[in-house]
Amino acid sequence: MEASHQRKAIGEFLKTRRSGLSPKQMGLPEGYTRRRTPGLRREEVAQLADVSVTWYTWLEQGREVSASAEVLDRLASALQMRPAEREYLYQLAGRYNPSQREGAAQLTPAFKQLVNSTPYPFFVIGPENRLVAWNETACEIFTDFSALPPEGMQMLRLIFLHPAFRAKVVNWEHTTKVAISFFRKVYDRCADQLWYNRLVREMTEQSREFAEWWPLHEVADKNGLQVKMEHASMGRLQFEIITFTQINDLDHLMCCIYMPVPDTPTAAKLADWQHAKTAKPRI
């Protein structure tokens, strides 16, 4: 969607939400003058959201004004938006919704079953670049994600700073440079948020490679990216990363499936591992 169309859509969306609310609902006085249109006045929305009337008027008119994530959150609260409406507002504004922090809680039981039953490494990345779901195969191939502390669950930290994770990737430098590029594409709209700036700052301080590669602003194509892994018992494994970023309406989640590269023994090795695992007697 072009920027002008996005601004127009934001304005129209805010108007409809404003018209559906009454001053009484919001604990505001009705006033002494008759309202020409139903709903709240712009001045009342601005007061509730703690923004200037001029700025809010320009936003509704589709002018070129910028709204931070924090301001969007205040507007959404002032207009009593439901979660789906909040997400739509952030999507139109090209921002990340900071209230969507617990991505795993929004995964349905059926989707969690899909993650767990997939025979290949599968994990889900949520807001703030944090892992929110994974399967047993991913733990076997990479590391036991369930043993990681909360502060270590950001994917960028894992790629650069987790020794076991990093050591298993044979072509680490190539795939990691692509990962930095993909991180920029997905998360640069969050550059005004505290978590983003803290992550970049700490990665720059803790990783020599990150500090060297991040300022380059290199753009790489992730499509068809292959990762070569070295496993203790299965040996060399080759995967192509398949990424999709839309799970029904949860577009703030990103799924990564590591598919075995065709014409390599990777799929057969994983099948043998699965068979040996299920064939073990239970204690």
N, C-alpha and C positions, 0 to 999 in steps of 0.2 A: 504494500500500500504506500502511495506517495505521501510525503510529509504533509502536504496541504490537505489531502484527504483524511489523514490521521487526525490532524488538528480539528477539522470540521466534525469528524466522527466523535472526538472527545467532547466538543461543545454540545453537540446534539444529545449525547448520552447524559451529560451532566444536567442539561435542561429537563430531560424526561424524569430523572431521579428527583430533581428539585421540585417539579410540578406535582409529584406524587406524595409530598410531605406537607403537613399542616403545621403552623406555628404551635398549635396546642400539643401536637405530638412531641415537639422538640422543647417544650417548656418555655416557649417565647410568647410574649403578649401579642394579641391579635392586632393591636393598633387601632387608631381612630379613623383611618381612611379606608375606604372600600378597595379591595384588591381587584385589579383589572384582570388578572390571570390567577388560576388556582395554584396552590403550593407556596413554597417559601420564596421570598425575594432574594435577589443576589446579595443584598447587604446582609441578610440574615445568615446565608450560607458562609459568607466571608467571615462573619463574626464567630460562627460556630467552629470554623476551620482555622481561625487565627491567621487569616491572610488579608491583604488589602482588597477593598472593593474594586479598585481599578484593575488590579492584577487578575482577580477572579472574572471580571467582566471580559477582559481580553481573552482569557482562557476559553470562556464560553463562545466568544466570537470567532475563535479559530485563529487568533493572531499568533505570531511567533514568540511565544513565551515558554520558558523551561520550568518544569515542575520536578523537584527532587522526589525521591522515594518517600521521604518523611512527609512532605507536603501532600503527596497523593494519599498517603495513609490517613492524614487528618481530614482530607476531603471525603474519603470513603467513609470514615467514621461519622462525619457531620451529616452525610446523606444516607446514613444507615444502610450501607450496601451489604448485600449478602456475599458470602465468599466467592461465588462465581462472578458476581458483578465487580468485586474488587479485582479479581484476576483479569477480567476484561479491560478494566481501566488501566491497569499496569501494562497490559499487552499493547493497548493503543498508544500509550505514552513511551513505549520502548524501555520500560523499567522492570526491575525485579521486585517482586512482592516480598518485603521482609517478614511479613506475618506467616509466610509459608515455610516454616523452618522444620517441621516434623514431617518430611515427605513420606517416610515409611508408614506413618499412621494412616495415610490416605490410600495406600495400596489395598486393593480388595483381596479377600482370601483366594479368589480364583487366580488373580495375577501373581500372588505370592507362590501359589502352586506351580504356575508356569515357570517362575524363576527356579524353584527347587527341582522341578522335574526335567529341566533342560539338561541334556547330557554333556553340554560344553560349558566352559566358564561363562558366567552370566552375573553381572552386577548392575545395580541401579545407583546413579549419582543424583542427589537432590540439591536443594538450595545450598548456597555457599560452598559448592564443589565437594560436598560431603557424601560419603557412601551411606546409603540407607537400606540396601538389601543386596544379598549375594547368595550364591548356592555353594554346596559342598565342593563341587568341582573347582570353583574359583579359589576356594581356600587351599585345596590340594596343589593347584598349579602355582599360585602366587604366594599367599601367606594366610594365616588364620585371622581373618578380619575381625572375628568376634573377640579376639584377645587384644585388640588395639584400644588404647585410651581414647576418650572422646576428642582430644586435641589432635590426635593422629589420624583422624578419619577423612581428612581432606585429600582428594586424589592427587593433587599436585605435590603435597608433602610426601605421600607414599612413593610416588615415582622418583623423586629426587633424594629423599632422606631415609627411606626404610632400607636397611642393608640387605635383608633377605629378598625383598621385592626386586630391588635393583640388580642384585647379583644373578638372578635367574633369567634376565632379559639379555640375550646374546647381542642383539643389535640395539642396545640401549640408547646410544647417542642419537641415532637417526630417529627412532620412534619418539624419543623424548623431545626433540626439537619440533616434531610435528605436533606433539601434545601441547607444547607451549603456544603454538600458533592457533590450535583449536580452542584452547582456553581463552585466548584473546577474542576470538570470534564469538564465543558463547557468553563470556562474562564481562566484556569491556563496558557493557551498558550499566554494570554495577560499580564502575570506577569511582563513584562518589560515595560509596558505602564503606563503613568502618572495617568490615570483615575483609573486603577486597584489598584495601590499602595495608591492613595488618598482615595479610598473607603474603603480599608481594614484598613488603619490607622485611619480614622474617625470612622468607625464602632467599632474598638477596644477601642477608646477613649469614645464613647457614649453609648456602650452597654456592660453591665457586662457579659451577657450570651455569646455574640459574643467573647469577650476577653477570656473567659474561654474555649469555644468550638473550636475556629479557630485553635489554635496550636496543637490540637489532631490529625489532619489529618485523621479523621475517614471517611471510605468509606461505603456508604449505598446504597441499591438498591431502586430506585425510582419506579420501575415497580410495579403497584398495590397499590401505596400509597393512603391511604384514609384520607380525611380531614373531621372532624366533626365541623360544624358551628352552632352557636346559633343566630337566627334571631329574631328581636323584635316581629314580628307578625306571622311568619311562624314556629317559634320554632326550634327544632333540625333538622338539615339537614345534610345528609351524601353524600360526593362526592368522586369519584376516579379521580385523576388528569391524564388526557391523554395529553401527550406532544409530539409534532413532530417538527422537526427542518429543514424541507425542504419545502419551498414554491416555486414551480417551480425552478428557478435558484437562489433564494434569500436564500442561506443557512446561512446567518448571522442573520436571524430572527427565533424566537422560539414561537410556538403557544401553549397555555395551555387552554384546555377545562375541565371544572369541570363537569363530568358526574354523574348524580344521581346513587348511589349504588343500584343495583337491589334488589327487595324484601324489600325496605324501602319506606316510604311515601314521599320521597323527590320529585320525579318527579310529583306526584299528587299535592303537595303543590305549586310547581312552576307553574304548569298549572293553578291552582286556582288563584294564584297571577296575572298571565298574563291575565286571563279572567276578573278579577276584575279591572285591570288597563285599559283594552280596553273598558270596559263597562261604565266607568265614563263619564258623559256628558262633552262635551267640552265647555269651557267658551269663 
